[in-house]
Amino acid sequence: MMSKLAMHWAPLRLHWRLFSRSMAAGEYKTLLLALVIAIASLTAVGMLTERVQRLLLGQANQLQAADAVLVSDHAIAPTAAQLAQQFGLQTATTTTFPSMVSFGEQTSLASVKAASASYPLRGKLALLPPAQNATLRSGDALIDARLQAMLGVKLGQTIQVGQLNLTVRGIIEREPDAAFDFSSLQARLLMSDSDLAASGLLGFGSRVKYRLMVAGDEAKVAQWQASMKPKLGRGESLENVRESRPELKQAIDRAERFLRLAALLAGVLAAVAIVLAARRFALRHFDTVALLRTLGASQRKVRAILLSQLLLLAGFAAALGGALAWLAQTLLVWLIAAQLPAPLPAATLWPWAWASLLGLVLLLGSAGPVLLSLVKTPPLRVLRRDMSVNVQWVWQYGITLVAMAGILLQVAQDIKLAAIVGGGILLALVLVAALSYGVLQVLQRYLKRGSPKIALRQMLRQPGLLLAQLVALTLGLCGLWLLTVVQNDLLTAWRAQVPANAPNHFAVNIQPEQQAQFSQLFVAAGLPQPKVQPMIRGRWVLHNQLPVKPDSYSEPRARRLSEREFNLSWGEDERADNQRVQGPPLDQNRPGWSVEAELAEQLGIKIGDVLTFEIAGVPLSAPVVNLRKVNWGSFRANFFVIGSEVMMREQPSSAISSFHLPKTQAQLIPNLVHALPNVTVIDVGQVLAQVESVISLASAALRLVFVMCVLAGLTVLLAALDTNEAERRREAALLRALGAGARRIAQIWWLESLFLGAVAGLMAGLVAALGAWYVAYSVFNLPWLINWALPLYSAVAGMLLTALTVGRRLMVLARTTPLLMLQAD
């Protein structure tokens, strides 16, 4: 029995012994380094991206007091909450409606919110004084400063709401979902939902908004939402933080694109390094396979040995890469802990599993076909060094391309971004190969004699190998420069779109006769006068003379947009945060609409379509003249639909204004509310702070990505320059045998590396400059000017990098005796 067990273990011991010997001899060092850096970079970037995205979403969810919200214009069936509880989720409910509130002889219209005791599920309800317990209790009311100022009520006094007398127990300083609740713009009163039935406020025809809030495990919330979508009826919708605030959606989407683009660059660089090192690794096994065949090993046994080496190498690299990734992202999180608004969620193992699988596929795709072809190596190869084996390059490149496509799609999670990066790589390959080879040919023609001429002739003698090195070096350098541009210039351009004095308050319902007084209040406080824009409420009723039917739209967001009441305006349709993407400017003397481009795409609106809005019961029709791309991150008053002045000026309207209010001038708000009681001031400071937090988190995360990409890029350089080491050894042996000195050989090789670095750097800088412009324009919608100095800087950097990487090795080879070189070969 022992002998049988020994027979089963014997092949495994052989495989492990061969692997250990090769590791000790350093035969796997370049390939192992490429694999470890690839898995580490993809894992670290994936882990950090996942953690940052979950933190961003969690922080953003605090602004809607829940992870997901079911909104309805009628009472929500109990089955929705029951389903959420079956998934193990927390639930809370709110019922919001307008009502008169009185204190003595003073009355005011307020937006009343009756909430369950578990509200809010995310974020905190902050009261003044801060020591107050924010838990809602029966018989109590919480009011905001606007309602307190209008009623003149104090803490502990009693106010009347419907048939109820409620005691004012606290002043609302901050309501977590206030920035998301625009169903009413009156002052706020918050009460317990246990008092709702006794109030007698809800009757037939009441304007009520019902909300069911849920929170819990992210996957469970997603399952609940997926289960609820088919059950939604008319007047019901599922809302999330991205759809409720377009400026926050834009910030989160842009941050995710930044991280995904950086992760793509890290993945591509790592993949290129693996492909180069794997091919070199496979070709070095000619003699090993020939020796095994000489000793009587069958093709099947040789195949098993070679595949076991790849699997052991992949497993070893996965372990090392995973450990390095965990240490790297943990160190970075520790370094940036002070900048984080909250602790990052724990990392999962999914990024490591994906990175390890992709590394294995790339390794098998790059080295597998070559190794399998080597199985057919005849034993005579041991004696005859000129014998070669036909390698199945179609299979190798096919599997490699499939693996690369898998990396692009899995990391990008966005077909457009993956297509742009993938298409850019293929285009760059063709351009770099053609232009680089052309540049070297021109240089050879004009260099007459000496070491530069010899160096160029040596490089051009093997055009296939030369082009492979040029392409690999160019991709490596291009990835580094592109990520540098993303980290510095693109991120700076994004920050510039959210300036330090971005508006953090909105004032709405300003009447035409109040605009002068509104501006004067700011002048008296020593603040600049904010711009006031007209705002008109209108309901979209006809599209090309056909009634608008929400049920005709398949997308839930499109249905909600089609049945909502729009805030319309008139005036300029193009400014810094409103860029026309299609159609001419609005002619203010002719009827016409300007529509936000994303809204138009969602609702199927095109240039020339006739839209009819009902304003105060009167229909108003006009054609769509242009489409605009709106930068919601500017935090200025923006509109989905703008009309021309000639048809909008006489419509009943109020006005809206956005302004930046420093904390030192906070007293202006109560003064404004007291002077203009009908004006509602909305504090969007929480949303602005969240957008700034998103930018800071993206910036911090990119630091780690940059470090990992530098490592991946340097690995590409090392692997590319390592591809012709055997050729260089033979050349050196021959030149030394013919009498060439070590200094002469080293000089030629130094010049080769400098030529290679200069051409690759020049091409990489050119591709990176053009790529950054296209990515900024098409992916991030950011203004961008091409940096034409980048190719020159890149050429110098390419020469330095290749010189530093290859210099020491070349000097050692140049000083080695011909006999030792031939023996090593």
N, C-alpha and C positions, 0 to 999 in steps of 0.2 A: 504493500500500500504506500509505503514511504517512497518507493521508487517511482510509483505513478505520480505522486504529488510532486516529486522532484522534477519529473519530466514536464509537468505542466508549468512549473515555476521557472524552468531553465530558459525558455525564450524571453520571459519577462526580465530575468537577471541579465541576459545578454543585451536587451534593449536599454536597460538602465545603465549597464557598464559602458556601452558605446556613448550614451548621452553624457554620462559623467566625465568620460575621457575627453570628449569634444569640448565640454564646458571648461574643463581644467586647462585645455590647450588653447583656449581663447578663440576657437573657430567660430563660435556663435556670437561673439561680442557685438558686432555691428547689427546683426539681425535681432538679437535679444534686446539691445538698446532701442532699436526702432519699435519693436513690439511693446516693450514696457512703456516707452514714451507715448505711443499711440493709445494704449489702453488707459494709461494714467491721465492723459489729456482729455480723452473722451469721457472718462468716468468723472474726473474732477469737474469738468465743465458741465456735464449732465447733472451731477449731484447739486452743484451750486445753483445752476439754472432752475432746477426743480425746487430747491429750497427757497430761492428768492421769489419765484413765481407764486409759490404757496403763501409766502409771507405777504407779498403784494396783494394777493386776492383776499387774504385774511384781514389785512389792514383796510382794504377798500370796503370789505363787507361790513366793517364797523360803521360805515357811513350810511348803510341801509338797515342797521340794527339786526341783521340776520344774514345767513348764507344764501338764502333764496326766499322769494316772496311771491305768494299768489295774491293777485289783486283782482277785485271784482266790484261791479256796481250793484250787486245784490248779495244777500246773505250767502256765505260759503257753506256748502254741504258739510256735515260733520265727517263724512268719509275721507275727506282730504287730510284732516288732522289725524284721523285714525290710521290712515296709510302711513303718514310720517312717523307715527309712534311705533308702528310695526317694523319700520326700518331702524328704530332706535334713535330717532331724532328728537330734539327739543322743539317745542312749538310755543308760539305766542300769537295773540290776535290783537288787532286794533280796528276801531270803527271811527272814522273821521267824517265830520259834517259841520256846516256853518250853523251858528246859533247866537241869539242875543244873550249877553251876560249883563247883569245889573248889580249895582252896589248903591243902595240908597236911591238917590235920584239920577245917578249916572248910569248910562247904558252904553254898550259897545258891541259891535259885531265881532265875533271871535271864531276861530277854527277850533272846534272841540274834538279832542282825541280821547276816546275811551279805550283803555288798554288793559290787558290781562296782567296778573301779578308777575309773570315771568318776563315781561317786556322791560328792557331790550335784551335780546339774545346775544348781540354783539355790541361792543362799545359800552359807554356809560352815560347815564342821565345825570348831568352835573347841575347842582342846585346852589343857590345862595341863601344863607351862608353855607360854605362848603361842608360843614359838619353834619348837615341834614341827611337823614336816611331817605334815599330816592325810591324806596319801595312804595308802590301805590296801595293806598288803603281806602276802604269804603268810607265815605263821608268827607274825604279830603280833596282838595284841588291844588294843582300846581299851575302857575301862570307865568308868562314871560314878562319882561320889563315893559314891553309896549302896552300890554293889557293893564298892568299895574299903573302905568302913567295915565292911561285914559280913564280908568275908574277911580284913581286916587285911593286905592285900598292898601292896607298894610297886613303884614303877617298876623295870623290869628283871627282876622275879621272874616265875616261870613258874606259870601256872594250868592246870587240866585242864578241858577241855570235851569230853565224849564220849570218843573215843579219841585226841583231840589234846592236845598240850601247846603252849600259846601263851604268848608273852612279852608281858607288859604294857608297852606302849610309850608310853601316854599316858592321861590322865584327861579324859573328855569334859566340857567346860565348857558347850557348847551344840550341840545337834543340830538342824539346821534344820527337820526334819519331826517333831520330838518331840511338838509340841502337836497334831499331826494323827493320831498313831498310838496309838489307844486299844485296839488289839487285845490288848495285854498291859499290865499295870500294874506289872510287876516292874522291878527294876534292869536296866540296859542293859549288854550286851556287844556290841561291834561287831567283826566279823572279815571277812577277805577271802572272797569266794565261791569262790575257787580252792581253799580248804581244806575246803569243805563236804562234798564227796564222801568225803574221808578221815576225817571226823569220825564217820561212822556214826550220825549223830543223826536222820536222816530215814528213817523206816520206815513200815510200814503203820499207819494210825491216828494218825499225828502231827498235831498241830494247827499247821498251817503257813499263813502268809499270804504270797502271792507278789505282787510289785509290779513292773510295767514302767513306768519313768519316761521321759518324752520332753520335749524342750525345743528351741526354735528359733523360726523366724519364726511370728508369730501366725497368719497366714493358713494356713500349712502345717500347724500344729498343729490348727487347726479342720478342715482337710481330712482329716487323719489320724483325728480323732475321729469325723467323719461317716462315714468309710469303715469304722471299727471297730464302730460301733453296731449295724448289722444282723448282725454276726458274733458278737456276745456270746452266750455260752452260760450255762448255770446256774452260779451261783457267781462270775460275772464281772461287773464293773461298771467304768465310767469315772467317775473322781472329779475334781472340781475344787475350788478353794479356797472357792468360795461354798457348796457343799453340805457340805463337811467341817466348817466352823466356822460355825454359825448367827450368832454375834455379829459375825464379820467380814463375812459375807454381808449382814447388816442394815446395817452401817456403809457398805459399798461401794454397796449399792442406794440408801441414803438420800442419799449424796453425789451419785450420778448423778442422782437426782431433783431435788436442789437445783440442780445445774448445768443440767439440762434445763428446769426451770421458769424459771430466769433467762433461758436462751436463748430460750424461748418468749415471754417478755415483751419481750425485745429485738426478736424477729422481728415480733411483732404491732405494736409501736410503729413500727418501720420501715415495715411494710406500710401502716399508716394514713397515715403521712407521704407515702409514694409516691402513694397513691390521691388524697389531697387536692391535692398539687402537680401530679400528672398531669392532673387534670381542669382545673385552672386553666391549665396549659400548653396543653392542647388548645383550650380556648375562646378563647385569645388569638390563635389562628391563623385566625380568621374572615376578617380583612382580607387576610392573606397568600394564602389560597386564592382569595378573590375577585379579587385582583390577577392571580394566575396564570391564572385563567379568562379574565379580560379580555384578557390577552396571547395567548390562543389555546391554552393548555395543555389537553389532554384530561383527562378524569377519571382515566384510567389513569396518565397521567404525573404528575398531582398526587398520586395515591395512592402512587406509587413514591417521590416526593420526601418525602412525610410519613413514610412507613415508614422511609426511609433516615435521617431525622433521629432517629427513636426508636432505631434500631439503633446509630447512631454515639454517641448519648448513653449508651445502655446499655453499649457497649464502653468508652467513656471513663470512666464511673463504675466499671465493673468493675476497670479498671486502677488507678484512684485508691483505690478501696475496698480492694482486695487489698493494695496497698502500705501503706495506713494500718493495716490489720488486722495485717499482719506486724510493723510497727514497734511497735504497741501491745502485742501479746502478747509480743514479744521484750523490750520494756522491762519489763513486769511480771515476766516470768520472771527477768530480771536483778535486779530489786528484791527478789524473794522467794527468791533462790537459796540464801541461808543457811538458810531454813526447810525446804528440800527434802531428803528422805532420800537422794536420788540425782538425777543429772541427768535432766531430762525427755527423753523420746524425741523425735526430730525430727518436725516437723509435716509433714503431707501436704497436697496441693493439693485434696483432695476437698471440704473445707468451703468453699473459695473457689469451686470449680466449682458446687456446689449453691447457694451464696448468689447467684452471678452469674446462674444460670438462674432462680432464684425472683424475683430483681429484674427480669429481662427479662420474665417472665410477668406480674408485677404491673404493670409499665409498659405492656405491650401490652394487658393486660386493662383498665387504667384509662383510658389515653389512646387506645388503638387504635379502639374503637367511636366515640368522639367525632370523631377525625380522619377516619375513613372516612365518617362522616355529613357532615363538612364538605366532602367532595369534591363534594357536590351543591349547594354554595353558588353561587347565581347571581351573575354579574358585577355586577349592579345593586347588590349589597351595598356596593360601593365608594362609591356615592352615597347609598343609603338605609340609615341606621344602625339602623332599627327592624326590619329583616328578620331572621328567625331561621331555624334549621334544626332539623328534627326529629331528635333524637339517639336512638340505639338504646340506651336505658338498661338494658333487660333484658339485652342482651349484655354491657354493661359490668359491671353488678353480678354477673352470672352468672360471667363469667371471673374477676372479682376474688375472689368467694367460693371458687371452685375453687382459686385460687392460695393464698388464706389457709388453706384446708383442707390443701393440700400442705405449707405451712410448719409447721402444727401437727403433722401426722403425721411429717414428716421430722425435725423437731427433737426432738419428744417421744420418738419410738421407743417409745411406750407409749400404747395406745389409751385407757386410763383417764385418764391425765394430759391427753392431747389433748382428750378429750371434756369433762373438767372445765373446762379453760381455754376451749375453744370454746363450750361451753354457758354458761359464766359471762359471756363477752363478749356473746353474743346476749341473755341475760337483762339484762345491764347496759345494753345499748343501749335496750331497751324501757323499763326503769325510769327511766333517765336522761332519755330524751326526754319521758316523761310527767311526771315529777316536776319537772324543770327548767322546762318550759313552764308548769306549774301555779304554781310559785314566782314566776315573772316576772309572770304574770297577777295574782296576789294583790298583789304589790308595786305594780303599776300602779294597782290599785283604791284603794290607801291613800295613794299619793303624789298630792297635790293639784295642785301647780304647780311651776314652776321647771325648772332644767336636768335634775334626776333624772327628772321626768315626761317631758320631751322625749326623754331618752336611752332610757327604756324604750319609749316609743312608736316610736322609730326601730328599735329591735331587733325589736319584735313586728310591724313592718310586713311583714317577709319571714320568716315562720315556718319555711319550708324551710331557708333559709340559716342562720337562727339555730340550729335543731336540729342541723344538720350541724356547725356550729362547737362547740356545746355537747358533742355526742357525741365529737368529735375531741379537744377539750381534756380532757374527762373521762377518756377512754381514756389519753391521754398522762400526765396526773397520776396516774391510778390505777395505771398500770404502774410509775411511779417510787416511789409509796408502797408498793406491794406488794413490790417488790424491796427497798426499804429495810427493810421488816418481815422479809423472808426473810433478808437479810444480817445484821441485828442480832438481832431477837427470836427468830426461829425457830432460828437457828444457836446462840444462847445457850441456848435450851431443849434443844437436842440435846447441847451440851457438858455441861449440868447432869445429863444422864442418865449420863454417864461421869465421875464425880467424881474428884478428884485421888487419893483414897484407895480407888479401886476395887480389888477383890480381884485380886491378881496371882499367887496360888498356890491350888491345890486339894490337899487331903489326902484320900485315899480308902482304903478297907479298914480303917477304924477300928472295932474290935470294941466291943460294948456295955460290956464291963468296962474298956476303955481310955479311955473318954470323959473321965472325971474327970482322969486323968493327962495326957491330951492338953491339956485346958484349963489345967492347972496349969503346964505348960511355958511357956505364953504369959504367965501371971501372973508367973512367975519372971523372964521377960525384960522385964517392964514393958510388955507389950502387952495390948490389950483381948482378952477371951476371944472367939474366933470362934464363930459359931453352928454347931451340929452337926445335920445332918439325916439321917434314916434312908434307906438305899438298898437296894433289893431287886432282884435280877436275875430277870427273867421273860421268857418267850418267848410272843408272841401266837400262839395256835393256832386260836381260833374267833371268827368274826364272825357274830352272830345264829345261833349253833349250826351254822354252816357252816365247814368247814375253810378256813383262810387259804392261798390259793394265789398265790405271787408272780407266776406266769406270767399271772394274770388281770388284772394291771395293765399298762397300755400305757406309762406313764411309767417310765423307768429308776429315778428317785429313789423312786417309790412301790414298785417291786419291791424295792429295797434296804431300805427302811424296813420292809416287811412281813416280811422274812426275818431281820431283825436281832434281837438280844436287847436288850430294853428295860431301862433303869434306872428302876425304879418307886420311889415314895416315898409317904408319907402325912403328913397334917397340913393346914396352912392352904392353901387353894386360891386365895386372893386376897390380894395385897399390892401394893406400888408397882410392881414389875416383872412382876406377873401380874394382868392385868385381865380379869374375866369379860366376855365379849361375848355370851354366850347361855346361858340356863339359870340356875337358882337356886344358892345356895352349897351345897357338900357338907354333908350331915348326917352328922356323924362317928359317929353311932350307927346308921346304916343303910348297907348296901353300896352303893357307887357309885364311878364314875370321873369324873375331871376331865381332859379331853384338850386339848392345845395346838391352837389353831384351824387353823393352817396344816397341821399333820400330819393333822388330821381331814379337811381339804379334799383333801389328796393321796390319802388312803386311803378316802375315801368314807364316813367315820364321821359319824353324826348323833346328835342328842339322842335318848335312848331306846334306841339300839342296845345290844345285850348283847355285851360283849367278854369273852373268856376268855383268861387268861394262865396259863401253866404255870410254877409256882414250885417248884423242887426236886422236880419230877416230879408235883406235885399241881395239878390245875386249879382256878382261882379265877375265878368268873363274877360279873359285876355290870353294871347298866345305866350308860350314859353320862349323867351328870346335867348337866354344863355344859361349855362350851368356853372356853378362856382364850387371850388374846393375850399372848405372853411377850416381854419386852424382853431379848433375849439380850445386848445391849450393857451391861447392868448388871454382868456378870461374876460374879454370884452363882450358887450352885448351883441350877439350874433343871431341870425334868423335863418330858418330853413327856406323861407320864401320872402322875397322882396319885390314890391311892385313899383311901377313908375309913378312919379309925382302927380302927373296929370289926372290919374284915376284914383289916387289914394288920399290926396290932400283933404278932400271934403268929407271923408269917411269919419264916423265917430271914433275918437282915439284918446288914449292916455299916452304916457311916455315912460321910458325906462332909461336908467343910467347905471353905469358901472364905474366904481372909483376905488382907489387904494386909500385905506384909512390906517395910519400908523397907530400903534397901541397907545401912544401918548395922547392921541386925539379921540379916544373912545367916547368922551362925553358928547361928541357931536351927534351920536345916534339918538340918545334920549331928547336932546334939544330939537333934532329934526322931527322926531315922532310927535313931540309936544306942539311944535309949530304947524306941522302938516299931518294931522291925525290919520288921514286917509292913505298916506303913503306908507308902504310896507318896505322895510329894509331887510334884505336877506343876506346873512353872513355866509359866504362861501369860503371862508378862511380854512376850514377843515379840508375842503376839496383841494384848494391850492396847496396846502401843506402836504397833502397826500401825493399830488403830482410832483412836488419838489422831492419828496421822499423816494418816489419811483426813480427819478433821475439819479439821485445819490446812490441808491442801491444798484442801479445799472452800472454806474461808474465804478463802484467798488468791486462788483462782480467781474467787470472787464479786466481788472488788474490781474486776477488769477488767470483768466483766459489768456492774457497777453504773455504771462510767464510760461504757461504750458505751450503756447504757440511758438515762443522763442526756442524752447527745447525741441519741439517737433521740427521747426525749421532748420536748426543746427544739425539735427539727426539726418534730415534730407541732404544737407550739404556733405556731411560725412559719408553717407551711403553713396551719393553720386560720385564723389571723388575716389571712393574705394572700389568702384566698378572696374577700373583698369589697372589695379595694382599689379596683377600678374604680368600684364603687358609691359608695364614700366620696368618690372624686374628683368624681363627678358631683354628689353631695349638696353638697360644699363649694363647687363652682362656683355652684350654684343659690342656696345660702344667702348666699354673698358677693355675688352679683348682686342679691339682695334686700336687702342692707344689713347683714347679720350680720357682726360683727367676728370677727377671728381668735381672740381670747381666748374668745369665747362658743362658737365651733365646737369649739375644743380642749377646753373644759370639758365639753361634751356628749359628745365622743368618749372623754375620760378616764373619765367616769362609765360609759359603755357598756362599756369594757374592764374596769372594776372590777366591775360587775354580772356580766359574763360570767365573769370569773375567780372571783368569790365563789361563784356557783351551780355552776360546773363543779368547783371545788375541794371544795365541800361534798359534791356527789354522788360525786366521786372518792374522798374520804376514807371515806365510808359504804360504798361498794362494796369498797374495799381492806380495811377493817376486817372486813367480813363474809367477803370472799374469803380473807383470811389465816386466819381461824378455820376455814373449811371445808377449806382446803388442809392446815393443820396436823393436823386431825382425820382426814381421809380419805386423804391421800397420805403424810404423814410419821408418823402415829400418835403425835403429840406433844401433851402437855397444853397447853391454850391458853385464854386469857381475852380477850374482845373489848376492844379499846382504843377506848372511846367518845369519847375526846378527839381522836382522829385526824381526824374530819371538820372540827372547828373549826380545828385547825392547818392542815389542807389548804385550807380556805376562805381563810385569811390568805395562805398561800403562793400560791394561785391568783391572788389579786388582785395580789400583788407581781410574779409572773411575767408576767402579761398586761400590767401597767402598764409593766414594763421592756422587754418585747418590742415593744409597739406605740407606746410613748410618743413616741420620737423621730420615727417616721414620721408620726404624727398631727400633731405640731407643724409639720413641714415642709409637710404638705398644707394645714394651716390657714392658713399664711402665704403660700401660693402664690396669685397673682392668678387671677380667674375665667377670663380669656382663655387663660392658659397651661394651665390644667386642661382646658379644652374642646379646645384644640389637641392636648394629650397624649392625650386620650380618642379 
